[in-house]
Amino acid sequence: EDLPPLSGRLGPEGRARKLTTSVYGTSRTVVAVYSEPMHKSQLPGLERDRRKAKESLDALQARLERQRAGKGNKRHWLSRDTLRQRARDALERQYMSDLFPVEIGGTDAAPTLRYRFDDQAWNHVETHRLGRTAILTDRDEWSCEQLVEALREQSHVEEAFRQLKDPEWASAMPLRHWTDPMLRVHAF
């Protein structure tokens, strides 16, 4: 709400504020941008990551239960250090270690894992992180709208380069030309 809405064709999509700051001793322009469509597009990915993290932590707890019951190969039992690393791996996706506080206890012979989902951290991520972009530039004379538009156009150019490198898209098969000039015409 603190960011003024963008004008022109970007207006309904987002809000932005232009600031000036020093970055490594050089004056730079920073544009803080919020986009509602970007927020909505990021939310399903965050929910998917949350579900996967919970499934991984549940699987670790089930493995520890089997280990405490004496089932399975003792060579593959988890120590506290291994459990700590596996929990870290389960929460490696962005924001997951903030959303799932983990406590590892017990002994090396019988480690325990406790975790919970932090609703307050979820609300913080959703309200303060999703849909946000920071643009850092030396274009002091450009408006917020011009900078946001340039960033969006840059993504189109990058997509075009990715497409040009795609062998399936760039292929010119089947070629039914036998002379070099005709091949050039076909390709260009």
N, C-alpha and C positions, 0 to 999 in steps of 0.2 A: 504493500500500500504506500510505502514511502517513495517509491519510484514513480516519476511522472509517466503517463502513457506516451507511447511513440505516436508521431503524427504520420499522415500520409497513408500509404497502403500497408504499412507495418502496424498501424495504430491498434486495431482490434486484437492483434496477436500478443503484444507485449508492452513492457515498461522498461525504461532505461534511465540511468543518470550518469553524467559524465563528470569525472573527478580528475584532478591532477595530483600526482605523487612523485616522490623521488625513488627511482629504482637503480640501485648500485651507483648512486651519485648523479644520475641523469634524470632530468624531468621527463615524465611520461604521462600520457593520458590513459586513464582506465575508465572503461564503460562497464558499469554493472547492469546486466540485462536479466529480466525475468520474462519467460514465455510460458503462458498457460498451456498451449499445445505440446510444448516440450515436456512440461511437468506431467501431463497426462500420458505421454508416450513413454516416459521413464518409469512410471508407477508399475506397470505389469512386469517389467524386468526386475525391479526391486522385490516385488512380491514373489516372483519365481526364485530369486536368489535366497529369499527368506525361507521358502519352503524346502529348498535343497539343503540349506544349512541345518534346518531342524531335522530333516531326514538323516543327515550325516551324524548329527549329535545323538539322535535316537539309536542309530546303528551302533555307535560306540558304546552307549549305555547297555544295549542288548549284549554286545560282545563281552563287556565287563561282567554282566550277570552270568553268562555262560562260564566265564573264567572263574568267578567265585564259586560256582557250582562244581568246578573241577572238570568241566567238559572241554573237549578240544585238545589240540596238541600243545603241550606245555612249552615247547620251543617258540610258539607264536603268541604266547601270552604277553600282554602289554605291561610295561613298567610305567611308573609315573612320568618319566621323561618322554617315553614314546607316546603315551596318552596325551601329554601336553602338546607334542608336535602334531599328532593327528587332529586334535581339537583346533589347533592353529590353522591347519590345512582346511578343515571343514568351514572355517570362518574367514577364508582368505578373500572372498568376494567383497567388493566395496561396501562399506558400512556394517557388515555382518558382525564384526568383533564389537562394534558399539551396541548393536541390537541384542546380542546374546552374551551377557556376562557369564563367564565360566569359572567354576571353582573345582580344582583338582585336589583331592585329599587322599586319605588312606596311606598305605605303605606300598613299596615296590611290588610286593607279593600280591597285594589286594588293593589296587588303586580305585578311587571313586571319582565319578564325574557328576557334577551338579551344574545345571544351567537353567536359565529362565529367559523369557522374551521380555524385553524392556519396552513397554508401550510408550513411555515418556521419550525414550530415544527415537522410537519410530516417528512420533509426532514432530520431534525436532528435525529429523532428516527430511520429512515430508514438507515441513513449512519453511525450512531454512536452506535446503540443499537442492532439492529437485527443481528443475526448470530454470536453473540459474547458470549464467555464463559470465565470465569476466574477459573483456577484450583489452589487451594491453597494446598500445600503439604510440607512435611519435607524430601522428597526424592531429595536431592540436586544433587546426583550423576546420576540421570536418565536424559535422553535427552528429549527434547520437544516431539519427536515422541513417546517415551516410555510412557510418562505421558498421552498424548492424547489417545493412544491405550488402556492404562489401564482404563481410564475413560469410553471409549466406551465399553470395556469388562465388566466393572462394571454394565452398564445398561443391558447387556445381562443376567448377573447373577440375577439382580433384577427382570427382566422379567420372568426368570425361576422360581423364588420363588413365584411371583404372580400367575403363572400358576399352581404351585403345590398346592396353596391354593384355587384354583378354584374348587368347588365341582363338576361341570359338567365335567371338564377335568380329574380330579382325580378319578372319579367314575369308578367302575369295574362292572357295571351291564350289562347284567344279568349274574349272577354267576351260573354256572352249575356244581359246584364242591361241594362235601359234606364233604370232610375230610380236616382237618386243613393243612396238608402238601400241598394238591392241591390248597387250597386258597392262601397259601404263594407263590406257583409257579405262580399262575395267577397274583397276585399283584406285584410281583417283577421281 
